[in-house]
Amino acid sequence: MTQTVSIIGAGLSKFGRQPGITGRQMAVTAIAAALDDAGVRWPDIQVAFGGSDGSGLADTLVAELGFTGIPFSNVKNGCATGGSALFSAVNAVRSGTAEIALAVGFDKHPRGAFDPTPAEWGLSEGYGSAGLMVTTQFFGAKIGRYMREYGISGTTLAKVAEKAYRNGSLNPNAWRRAAISADEIATADMVNDPLTRYMFCSPGEGAAAVIVATEAAVRRLGGRPVRLRAISHRTRRFGSFEVFSPAVQGGGEPTSVSADAAEAAFEQAGISPADVDVAQLQDTESGAEIMHMAECGFCEHGEQESMIAAGDTEIGGRLPINTDGGCIANGEPIGASGLRQVHEIVTQLRGEAGARQVPGAPRVGFTHVYGAPGISACTVLSV
């Protein structure tokens, strides 16, 4: 019988530019907040997993947290780092290795676009010389093809970003806290057609931490647990259209690692996407949120146009998505994003989201993170 796992604590640092504060300091802040939320101390944590893309090794945080001797493993999986760390922590609890486990993600990226090197991704130097390591080109090409295939308009791209900034203005931890109109977003400088500058997230700064525990520990500790009904983690299959592999191979539609991960999560949870009350979807740019709506099973391809026009994905809509502003408003500290999503769903299901609270006492939440070169992790949470 699979061990029941619950989230008993979740914590964040601020997101956005924080001069003089290191990524490691943000991680310690997030962990302290999660410990306080769970009503436990650092010595109560029996195993930990964490990662960042470029701000240091998570296991070295014990120098600030305390030398308790626990196993602490480093995770590095692109934008799916946080989701992968949580997957590992949950499996440690399920296996009986620990009663209480921690997942943490953090990063502090410099200004400007990410600058990956081809060799790190198993690619030749020629791939970089041709300019194909510029990730914004991939996002523009993928959503451009999708818009032609399924009748998605540029207006809808702008509306997704407008929602992100509006939700971010309600989130005290967000980086971008000023609302921006759809017209301003649509007419901003073009980065890679059809995506303008305000449709993208930016490499950012921040940290998030989540503590999970067994049913026995939950009974002992009390608190405000949120049940983790499912967690999945997948890598790409042949024929996918991914960052650093932007091609349609073979016939038919490309495969989707996000669809694979979401399907696995819903099967594990024993529910369907129609049962979800609030969702967090990877929105590296506004086109990604649109595509992930269908890939994760919340609509058919092409239905996003009418759903977004009707306000279905707004905080008061039928399926609120990225209620905290997502990556567009919070930025993309690579290690932290997946766990920030989980923090937001925990906050929503507890009814503690303040001005951005989804009405009607949501009971089921979903998170989805996607990372290069084709990795996805999803969770289903409930109260």
NORBELKA-V657811 format. One record per residue. N is the residue number from 0. RES is the residue in one letter. OMEGA is omega in degrees with one decimal (none if undefined). BURIAL is I if it has 24 or more other C-alpha atoms within 12 Angstrom, else O. D_CENTER is the distance of its C-alpha to the mean C-alpha in Angstrom with 1 decimal. Layout:
# NORBELKA-V657811
N|RES|OMEGA|BURIAL|D_CENTER  N|RES|OMEGA|BURIAL|D_CENTER
This chain:
# NORBELKA-V657811
0|M|-178.3|O|29.0  1|T|179.2|O|25.3  2|Q|174.6|I|24.6  3|T|-178.2|I|22.9  4|V|177.4|I|19.9  5|S|170.9|I|18.7  6|I|-179.4|I|16.4  7|I|179.1|I|19.1  8|G|176.9|I|17.4  9|A|-177.7|I|14.3  10|G|179.4|I|14.6  11|L|158.9|I|13.4  12|S|168.0|I|15.3  13|K|174.0|I|15.8  14|F|-179.4|I|13.7  15|G|-177.0|I|15.8  16|R|-178.7|I|19.0  17|Q|-176.9|O|20.7  18|P|176.1|O|24.0  19|G|178.3|O|25.6  20|I|-177.7|O|22.6  21|T|174.9|I|21.3  22|G|178.2|I|17.9  23|R|178.4|I|19.6  24|Q|176.4|I|20.9  25|M|179.1|I|17.5  26|A|179.1|I|16.5  27|V|177.2|I|19.8  28|T|-179.3|I|19.2  29|A|179.4|I|15.9  30|I|178.5|I|17.7  31|A|178.6|I|20.8  32|A|179.1|I|19.0  33|A|177.6|I|17.5  34|L|179.6|I|21.0  35|D|179.5|I|22.7  36|D|-178.9|I|20.6  37|A|-176.8|I|21.5  38|G|177.7|I|25.1  39|V|177.1|I|25.3  40|R|-179.8|I|26.2  41|W|178.8|I|25.0  42|P|177.4|O|28.0  43|D|179.8|I|26.7  44|I|-174.2|I|23.6  45|Q|176.5|I|24.9  46|V|-177.2|I|22.3  47|A|176.4|I|19.2  48|F|-179.6|I|16.5  49|G|-179.7|I|14.6  50|G|171.1|I|13.9  51|S|179.7|I|13.7  52|D|-175.1|I|14.4  53|G|-176.6|I|17.5  54|S|175.3|I|18.2  55|G|-178.6|I|20.1  56|L|-176.0|I|20.1  57|A|-175.9|I|18.4  58|D|-179.9|I|21.5  59|T|177.1|I|23.7  60|L|178.7|I|22.3  61|V|177.1|I|25.0  62|A|177.3|O|27.4  63|E|-173.9|O|26.1  64|L|-179.3|I|25.1  65|G|-178.5|O|28.2  66|F|-177.6|O|29.8  67|T|175.4|O|29.6  68|G|-176.6|O|29.7  69|I|170.3|I|26.6  70|P|-178.6|O|24.9  71|F|-173.7|I|21.8  72|S|177.7|I|20.2  73|N|-179.6|I|18.2  74|V|175.6|I|15.2  75|K|-175.5|I|14.4  76|N|178.7|I|12.3  77|G|-178.7|I|11.1  78|C|177.6|I|7.5  79|A|-177.9|I|7.2  80|T|-178.5|I|9.2  81|G|177.9|I|7.6  82|G|178.6|I|7.2  83|S|177.0|I|10.7  84|A|178.8|I|12.1  85|L|176.6|I|11.5  86|F|179.9|I|13.1  87|S|-179.9|I|15.9  88|A|179.5|I|16.5  89|V|-179.3|I|16.7  90|N|175.6|I|19.1  91|A|178.1|I|21.1  92|V|180.0|I|21.8  93|R|-176.1|I|22.5  94|S|-176.9|O|24.9  95|G|178.1|O|26.8  96|T|-177.3|O|26.2  97|A|172.1|I|25.0  98|E|-177.3|I|25.1  99|I|-176.4|I|22.5  100|A|-176.7|I|19.6  101|L|168.4|I|17.0  102|A|-179.5|I|13.7  103|V|174.5|I|12.9  104|G|-177.2|I|10.9  105|F|173.7|I|12.4  106|D|175.7|I|13.6  107|K|-175.3|I|16.3  108|H|175.3|I|16.6  109|P|177.0|I|19.9  110|R|178.7|O|20.5  111|G|-178.0|O|20.5  112|A|173.1|O|18.6  113|F|-177.6|I|17.3  114|D|179.8|O|20.5  115|P|177.4|I|20.0  116|T|-175.6|O|23.3  117|P|-174.9|O|24.4  118|A|-179.9|O|25.7  119|E|-176.0|O|22.4  120|W|178.5|O|21.2  121|G|-177.9|O|24.6  122|L|-180.0|O|25.9  123|S|177.9|O|29.2  124|E|179.5|O|30.0  125|G|178.4|O|31.2  126|Y|177.9|O|27.7  127|G|-179.7|O|26.9  128|S|179.5|O|30.4  129|A|177.7|O|29.7  130|G|-175.0|O|26.8  131|L|174.7|I|24.3  132|M|178.4|I|21.9  133|V|-170.3|I|21.1  134|T|-179.8|I|17.7  135|T|177.8|I|18.3  136|Q|177.8|I|21.1  137|F|-177.7|I|19.1  138|F|178.3|I|16.8  139|G|-179.2|I|20.1  140|A|-175.3|I|21.9  141|K|-178.9|I|19.4  142|I|177.3|I|19.0  143|G|176.4|I|22.8  144|R|-177.5|I|23.8  145|Y|179.7|I|21.7  146|M|178.3|I|23.3  147|R|-177.7|O|26.7  148|E|-168.1|O|26.2  149|Y|172.7|O|25.0  150|G|177.0|O|26.5  151|I|-176.1|I|23.5  152|S|174.4|I|24.9  153|G|177.2|I|24.0  154|T|179.7|I|24.4  155|T|174.1|I|21.4  156|L|-178.2|I|19.2  157|A|-179.6|I|20.6  158|K|177.5|I|20.1  159|V|178.7|I|16.3  160|A|177.7|I|16.2  161|E|177.2|I|18.9  162|K|-178.9|I|16.9  163|A|-179.6|I|13.9  164|Y|178.2|I|16.6  165|R|177.0|I|18.5  166|N|177.5|I|15.8  167|G|179.7|I|15.1  168|S|179.7|I|18.8  169|L|-173.5|I|18.6  170|N|-176.1|I|16.1  171|P|178.6|I|18.1  172|N|-175.4|I|15.3  173|A|176.2|I|14.1  174|W|-178.1|I|15.5  175|R|-174.0|I|16.7  176|R|176.9|I|18.8  177|A|178.4|O|21.4  178|A|177.4|I|21.4  179|I|-176.1|I|22.3  180|S|177.9|O|24.2  181|A|178.9|I|23.6  182|D|179.5|O|26.9  183|E|178.8|O|26.0  184|I|-176.4|I|22.7  185|A|-176.0|I|24.6  186|T|178.3|O|27.5  187|A|-179.8|O|25.7  188|D|177.0|O|26.2  189|M|175.5|O|25.2  190|V|171.3|I|23.0  191|N|-176.1|I|22.9  192|D|13.4|I|24.5  193|P|-171.2|I|23.3  194|L|177.1|I|20.5  195|T|-172.4|I|21.7  196|R|-176.6|I|20.5  197|Y|175.9|I|19.0  198|M|-178.1|I|16.8  199|F|163.2|I|14.8  200|C|177.3|I|12.3  201|S|170.7|I|14.1  202|P|-171.1|I|13.7  203|G|-177.0|I|13.6  204|E|176.9|I|14.2  205|G|-179.5|I|12.8  206|A|176.8|I|12.1  207|A|-179.7|I|10.8  208|A|179.8|I|12.6  209|V|178.0|I|13.1  210|I|179.4|I|16.5  211|V|-174.8|I|17.5  212|A|176.7|I|21.2  213|T|177.3|I|23.8  214|E|179.8|I|25.7  215|A|179.1|O|28.6  216|A|178.0|I|26.8  217|V|178.8|I|25.4  218|R|-178.2|O|29.0  219|R|-172.3|O|30.3  220|L|-175.2|I|27.9  221|G|178.0|O|27.5  222|G|-175.7|O|25.0  223|R|-175.6|I|22.3  224|P|171.9|I|20.5  225|V|-175.3|I|17.8  226|R|174.9|I|18.3  227|L|-174.1|I|15.8  228|R|-179.6|I|17.4  229|A|170.0|I|15.5  230|I|-179.0|I|13.1  231|S|-177.7|I|13.2  232|H|-176.9|I|12.7  233|R|169.2|I|14.4  234|T|-172.5|I|15.7  235|R|171.5|I|17.4  236|R|177.9|O|20.8  237|F|176.3|O|23.7  238|G|178.8|O|23.7  239|S|-178.5|I|20.1  240|F|-166.5|I|19.5  241|E|168.7|I|17.1  242|V|179.7|I|16.5  243|F|172.4|I|19.9  244|S|-171.0|I|21.3  245|P|179.4|I|21.7  246|A|173.3|O|24.5  247|V|-176.6|O|25.4  248|Q|-179.7|O|27.4  249|G|-179.1|O|30.0  250|G|177.4|O|30.5  251|G|-178.5|O|28.4  252|E|175.3|O|24.8  253|P|173.1|I|22.3  254|T|-176.8|I|20.5  255|S|177.2|I|16.7  256|V|177.1|I|14.6  257|S|177.8|I|12.0  258|A|179.0|I|15.1  259|D|-177.8|I|16.2  260|A|-179.6|I|13.2  261|A|179.4|I|13.1  262|E|179.0|I|16.9  263|A|-179.3|I|17.1  264|A|-179.4|I|14.9  265|F|177.1|I|17.1  266|E|178.8|O|20.2  267|Q|-178.7|O|19.5  268|A|-178.6|I|19.0  269|G|178.0|O|22.1  270|I|177.3|O|20.9  271|S|176.5|O|20.1  272|P|-179.3|I|17.5  273|A|-179.3|O|20.3  274|D|-175.2|O|20.0  275|V|-179.5|I|16.6  276|D|-178.3|I|17.1  277|V|-173.6|I|13.8  278|A|171.0|I|10.4  279|Q|-179.0|I|6.9  280|L|179.2|I|6.5  281|Q|-179.2|I|5.4  282|D|175.6|I|8.2  283|T|168.3|I|9.4  284|E|-170.5|I|12.5  285|S|176.7|I|13.9  286|G|-179.7|I|15.2  287|A|178.4|I|11.9  288|E|-179.6|I|11.2  289|I|-178.9|I|14.8  290|M|-177.3|I|14.8  291|H|174.7|I|11.9  292|M|179.9|I|13.8  293|A|-177.8|I|16.6  294|E|179.3|I|15.1  295|C|171.0|I|13.4  296|G|-175.8|I|16.8  297|F|176.1|I|16.8  298|C|172.3|I|19.6  299|E|175.8|O|21.9  300|H|-180.0|I|21.5  301|G|179.8|I|23.1  302|E|-177.8|I|22.9  303|Q|-177.4|I|20.0  304|E|-178.2|I|22.8  305|S|179.0|O|24.7  306|M|-177.5|I|21.8  307|I|177.0|I|20.5  308|A|-178.8|O|24.1  309|A|-180.0|O|24.8  310|G|-176.5|O|22.0  311|D|-175.5|I|20.4  312|T|177.0|I|16.8  313|E|-178.7|I|18.0  314|I|178.9|I|17.8  315|G|-175.9|I|21.2  316|G|-176.8|I|20.7  317|R|178.2|I|20.8  318|L|178.7|I|17.1  319|P|-178.6|I|15.2  320|I|177.6|I|11.8  321|N|-176.6|I|9.5  322|T|178.7|I|12.3  323|D|-177.3|I|11.3  324|G|177.4|I|11.4  325|G|178.3|I|7.8  326|C|-177.0|I|7.7  327|I|180.0|I|11.3  328|A|-176.5|I|12.6  329|N|-173.3|I|10.8  330|G|-177.5|I|10.9  331|E|164.5|I|9.1  332|P|-164.4|I|10.2  333|I|-176.2|I|9.1  334|G|-169.9|I|9.5  335|A|-166.2|I|7.8  336|S|-178.0|I|4.4  337|G|179.7|I|3.2  338|L|172.4|I|6.4  339|R|177.8|I|6.4  340|Q|-178.7|I|4.8  341|V|177.4|I|7.6  342|H|-178.4|I|9.9  343|E|179.9|I|10.0  344|I|176.0|I|10.9  345|V|-179.8|I|13.3  346|T|180.0|I|14.8  347|Q|-177.4|I|15.3  348|L|174.7|I|16.9  349|R|-178.9|I|19.1  350|G|-173.0|O|20.2  351|E|-174.3|O|19.6  352|A|174.2|I|17.5  353|G|-174.9|O|20.8  354|A|-179.9|O|21.2  355|R|-178.3|I|17.9  356|Q|174.5|I|18.7  357|V|-178.7|I|18.7  358|P|173.4|I|22.3  359|G|176.6|O|24.0  360|A|179.5|O|22.4  361|P|-176.0|I|19.4  362|R|-178.6|I|19.5  363|V|178.7|I|16.8  364|G|-176.7|I|13.1  365|F|172.7|I|10.5  366|T|179.1|I|6.7  367|H|175.1|I|5.8  368|V|179.8|I|4.2  369|Y|179.7|I|7.2  370|G|175.5|I|9.2  371|A|-0.2|I|12.9  372|P|179.6|I|15.4  373|G|-177.8|I|14.1  374|I|178.4|I|11.8  375|S|174.8|I|9.5  376|A|-179.0|I|8.5  377|C|173.1|I|8.7  378|T|168.5|I|10.2  379|V|-177.4|I|13.0  380|L|178.6|I|14.2  381|S|172.9|I|17.5  382|V|none|I|20.3
